[in-house]
Amino acid sequence: MGKPRKKVIIEGKRLDGRLPEEMRPIQMKLDVVSQADGSAEVRFGNTVVIASVYGPRTLHPKYLQEAEFGILRCRYNMAPFSVDERKSPGPDRRSIEISKITRLALEPAIFLEEFPRTVIDVFIEVIQGDGSTRVTGINAASLALASAGIPMKDLVAACSVGKIDGTLVVDLSGEEDVNSESDLNFAIMPSKDEITLLQSDGELTKDELLKLIDYAKKNCIKIYEMQKKTLKEKFKSMESD
């Protein structure tokens, strides 16, 4: 017998007072790492993630280079102090998996063919983890890439959705994730309507899955508008300087 789930939706409201289809407060900042070519900090409620981008730069050793296109490398990491129970430093299976998923979610958006024999490195550091860290990291990485001036087909916007006590919800917190029946991580290039990440855990009916995808798309549009606004404000201030 597994540990019984805690009730996290009471009388239609979640523990933090949100309605099922309501996201946590979101904050976005650019240029938070001075030595990076581009960087961003994104907050979803209590989840705080910083992404920094370096490159494109010549890839060494040369045998790793691709003659026709550049290579994107992503490293996702949770700081030991980011969660209540201190995490062991260094990579583990989960961080390696999320690093790969992040790379696959971002690659379709980047014109890698413009940078043969080079590498673009993306470092994603979870400073504070309270659920939805991988999608928060994808949002931060997308902003950091654009801020670095990397040519992109579109920004990538991402969010989490899931099912708790039979109720479909968006933007799961850590406690909700632990007590959910199912969760789904979703990323999209909104202007192209091209999904770049669809990763689900748990059981859903076909109708539930389609509804969650619809919820995710709607919320990714909101996130996308915030991303664009954040970037426009940066370049507007650069023009006025």
C-alpha positions as CSV (number, residue, x, y, z in Angstrom):
1,M,0.0,0.0,0.0
2,G,1.3,3.4,-1.0
3,K,1.2,6.4,1.2
4,P,-2.4,7.9,1.2
5,R,-2.7,11.1,-0.8
6,K,-3.3,14.4,1.1
7,K,-6.4,16.3,0.2
8,V,-5.2,19.4,-1.6
9,I,-8.4,20.6,-3.2
10,I,-11.1,21.6,-0.6
11,E,-14.5,23.0,-1.7
12,G,-13.2,23.7,-5.2
13,K,-10.1,25.6,-4.1
14,R,-6.5,24.6,-3.8
15,L,-4.4,24.9,-0.6
16,D,-3.0,28.3,-1.8
17,G,-6.5,29.6,-2.6
18,R,-6.2,29.1,-6.4
19,L,-9.0,27.9,-8.6
20,P,-8.3,24.7,-10.6
21,E,-7.5,26.6,-13.8
22,E,-5.5,29.4,-12.1
23,M,-1.7,29.7,-12.4
24,R,0.5,31.0,-9.6
25,P,1.9,34.5,-9.8
26,I,4.7,34.6,-12.5
27,Q,7.7,36.9,-12.6
28,M,10.3,37.2,-15.3
29,K,13.7,39.0,-15.3
30,L,16.5,39.2,-17.8
31,D,20.3,39.6,-17.5
32,V,20.6,38.2,-14.0
33,V,24.0,36.6,-14.8
34,S,26.5,39.2,-15.9
35,Q,29.0,36.9,-17.5
36,A,26.5,35.0,-19.6
37,D,25.6,35.9,-23.2
38,G,22.0,35.8,-22.1
39,S,20.2,34.9,-18.9
40,A,16.8,35.0,-17.2
41,E,15.1,34.3,-13.9
42,V,11.6,33.0,-13.9
43,R,9.4,32.5,-10.9
44,F,6.2,30.4,-10.7
45,G,5.0,31.0,-7.2
46,N,7.7,29.8,-4.9
47,T,9.6,28.0,-7.7
48,V,12.6,30.1,-8.8
49,V,14.8,29.1,-11.7
50,I,17.8,30.9,-13.3
51,A,18.9,30.0,-16.9
52,S,22.1,31.2,-18.5
53,V,23.3,30.8,-22.1
54,Y,26.8,30.8,-23.5
55,G,27.6,30.7,-27.2
56,P,27.4,29.9,-30.0
57,R,31.1,29.2,-29.6
58,T,33.5,26.8,-31.4
59,L,33.1,23.3,-30.0
60,H,36.2,21.5,-28.6
61,P,37.4,18.9,-29.0
62,K,36.8,19.1,-32.8
63,Y,35.7,15.5,-33.2
64,L,32.5,16.5,-31.4
65,Q,31.6,19.1,-34.0
66,E,28.8,18.7,-36.5
67,A,29.8,20.1,-40.0
68,E,26.2,21.0,-40.9
69,F,24.7,22.5,-37.7
70,G,25.5,23.6,-34.2
71,I,24.9,21.6,-31.0
72,L,22.6,22.6,-28.2
73,R,23.6,21.3,-24.7
74,C,21.4,21.7,-21.7
75,R,22.2,21.1,-18.0
76,Y,19.4,21.2,-15.5
77,N,20.4,21.2,-11.8
78,M,18.6,21.6,-8.5
79,A,20.7,23.4,-6.0
80,P,21.1,21.4,-2.7
81,F,19.3,24.1,-0.8
82,S,16.4,24.4,-3.2
83,V,14.1,21.9,-1.5
84,D,13.2,21.1,2.2
85,E,15.1,17.9,2.3
86,R,18.7,18.8,1.2
87,K,19.5,17.4,-2.3
88,S,22.8,15.7,-2.8
89,P,24.9,17.9,-5.1
90,G,25.8,16.8,-8.6
91,P,23.8,15.1,-11.4
92,D,21.4,12.2,-10.8
93,R,19.0,10.2,-13.0
94,R,16.3,12.8,-12.7
95,S,18.4,15.8,-13.6
96,I,20.0,13.9,-16.5
97,E,16.5,13.1,-17.8
98,I,15.2,16.6,-17.5
99,S,18.4,18.0,-19.1
100,K,17.6,15.9,-22.2
101,I,13.9,16.7,-22.2
102,T,14.7,20.4,-22.0
103,R,17.1,20.2,-24.9
104,L,14.5,18.4,-27.0
105,A,11.9,21.0,-26.1
106,L,14.1,23.9,-27.1
107,E,16.0,22.5,-30.2
108,P,13.0,22.9,-32.7
109,A,13.0,26.6,-31.9
110,I,16.6,27.4,-32.7
111,F,18.2,27.9,-36.2
112,L,21.1,25.5,-35.3
113,E,21.9,25.1,-39.0
114,E,23.2,28.7,-38.9
115,F,26.0,27.8,-36.6
116,P,27.9,24.7,-37.9
117,R,30.8,23.3,-35.7
118,T,29.6,25.3,-32.7
119,V,27.9,24.7,-29.4
120,I,25.3,26.6,-27.4
121,D,25.4,25.8,-23.7
122,V,22.3,26.3,-21.5
123,F,22.6,26.0,-17.8
124,I,19.4,25.8,-15.7
125,E,19.7,26.2,-12.0
126,V,16.7,25.6,-9.7
127,I,17.3,28.0,-6.8
128,Q,14.0,27.2,-5.1
129,G,11.8,24.2,-6.0
130,D,8.1,24.1,-5.3
131,G,6.8,22.0,-8.3
132,S,6.8,22.5,-12.1
133,T,10.6,23.1,-12.1
134,R,11.2,21.6,-15.5
135,V,8.7,23.8,-17.3
136,T,9.8,26.8,-15.3
137,G,13.3,26.0,-16.5
138,I,12.2,25.7,-20.2
139,N,10.6,29.2,-19.9
140,A,13.7,30.7,-18.4
141,A,16.0,29.0,-21.0
142,S,13.8,30.2,-23.9
143,L,14.0,33.8,-22.6
144,A,17.8,33.5,-22.0
145,L,18.4,32.2,-25.5
146,A,16.4,35.1,-27.0
147,S,18.1,37.6,-24.7
148,A,21.5,36.2,-26.0
149,G,20.4,37.1,-29.5
150,I,20.3,33.4,-30.7
151,P,18.1,33.3,-33.9
152,M,14.9,31.5,-33.0
153,K,11.8,30.5,-35.0
154,D,9.7,31.3,-31.9
155,L,9.9,31.4,-28.1
156,V,9.1,28.2,-26.3
157,A,6.4,28.5,-23.6
158,A,5.8,25.7,-21.1
159,C,3.5,24.8,-18.2
160,S,2.4,21.9,-16.1
161,V,-1.2,20.5,-15.9
162,G,-2.6,17.5,-14.1
163,K,-5.4,15.7,-12.2
164,I,-5.9,15.9,-8.4
165,D,-8.8,14.2,-6.7
166,G,-10.5,13.9,-10.1
167,T,-10.2,17.6,-10.8
168,L,-8.1,18.9,-13.7
169,V,-5.7,21.7,-12.7
170,V,-2.9,23.9,-14.1
171,D,0.5,24.8,-12.7
172,L,1.1,22.2,-10.0
173,S,2.9,23.2,-6.8
174,G,5.2,20.7,-5.1
175,E,2.6,19.5,-2.7
176,E,0.0,19.1,-5.5
177,D,2.5,17.2,-7.6
178,V,3.2,14.7,-4.8
179,N,-0.6,14.2,-4.2
180,S,-1.7,14.2,-7.9
181,E,-3.2,11.3,-9.8
182,S,-1.6,12.4,-13.0
183,D,0.7,15.2,-14.2
184,L,1.6,16.4,-17.6
185,N,4.5,18.7,-18.7
186,F,3.8,20.7,-21.9
187,A,5.8,23.1,-24.1
188,I,4.8,24.8,-27.3
189,M,6.0,27.3,-29.9
190,P,2.8,29.3,-29.8
191,S,3.0,31.3,-33.1
192,K,3.5,28.0,-34.9
193,D,1.2,25.9,-32.8
194,E,4.0,23.3,-32.6
195,I,4.2,21.2,-29.5
196,T,7.8,20.5,-28.4
197,L,7.1,18.7,-25.1
198,L,4.3,16.4,-24.1
199,Q,5.3,14.2,-21.1
200,S,2.7,12.6,-18.9
201,D,2.8,10.5,-15.8
202,G,-0.3,8.7,-14.4
203,E,-3.6,7.6,-15.9
204,L,-5.9,9.9,-17.9
205,T,-8.9,9.2,-20.1
206,K,-8.7,10.5,-23.7
207,D,-11.2,13.3,-22.8
208,E,-9.1,14.3,-19.8
209,L,-5.9,14.4,-21.9
210,L,-7.5,16.6,-24.5
211,K,-8.9,18.9,-21.9
212,L,-5.5,19.2,-20.2
213,I,-3.8,19.9,-23.5
214,D,-6.3,22.7,-24.1
215,Y,-5.7,24.1,-20.6
216,A,-2.0,23.9,-21.2
217,K,-2.2,25.7,-24.6
218,K,-4.3,28.5,-23.1
219,N,-1.9,29.1,-20.2
220,C,1.2,28.8,-22.5
221,I,-0.3,31.7,-24.5
222,K,-0.4,33.8,-21.4
223,I,3.2,32.9,-20.5
224,Y,4.3,33.6,-24.1
225,E,2.8,37.1,-23.9
226,M,4.7,37.7,-20.7
227,Q,7.9,36.4,-22.3
228,K,7.5,38.8,-25.3
229,K,6.7,41.7,-23.0
230,T,9.8,41.0,-20.9
231,L,12.0,40.9,-24.0
232,K,10.4,44.1,-25.5
233,E,11.1,46.0,-22.3
234,K,14.8,45.0,-22.5
235,F,15.3,46.1,-26.1
236,K,13.2,49.2,-25.6
237,S,15.5,50.3,-22.7
238,M,18.5,49.6,-24.9
239,E,17.2,51.8,-27.6
240,S,16.6,54.7,-25.2
241,D,20.1,54.4,-23.7
